[in-house]
């Protein structure tokens, strides 16, 4: 009997595989980034179908097979990131795609999950200073993944997981420097 793994997660993306299957990319709290196959998830009668929309957050059940993860359940699905404006969804989608590029393999990083969850929540419910909040979120993601150099100028932006209006204003004032450091870090990754 295979062991079930139940964990909270955020769907970052999905891709159709075959006639009715779906390959889902879920950032999870306990397992890191999981690429899982959801059998028959595109069929009309599928119970998983509505829990696998990109930017959905919920509690997912996985089973580890010989060579791949299988998604077997989706509970407590929340669409709080989906029900935002088009501009906010676009911004969240860009961060999701960047995260998919940066996370290679399966890394157990609960801090990264917490940061992404808090950042997505803030971006989904804030239109003011959204560029600054996105900047801080990307900085924190890079820091958790080890791509960001440790500089004293970055300390106020990467030390906490909270996103506050004061932090957004501080990031807006330092935006050029932050974007320069983000671009240098992304270039150094080679991705």
Secondary structure, DSSP 4 states (H G I P E B T S, - for coil): -PPEEEEEEEEEEEEEETTTEEEEEEEETTTEEEEEEETTTTSTT-SSGGG-STT-EEEEEEEE-SSSEEEEEEEEEE-TTTSS-HHHHHHHHHHHHHHHHH--S----HHHHHHHHHHHHHHHT--TTHHHHHHHHHHHHHHHHT-S---GGGHHHHS-S---HHHHHHHHHTHHHHHHHHHHHHHHHT-
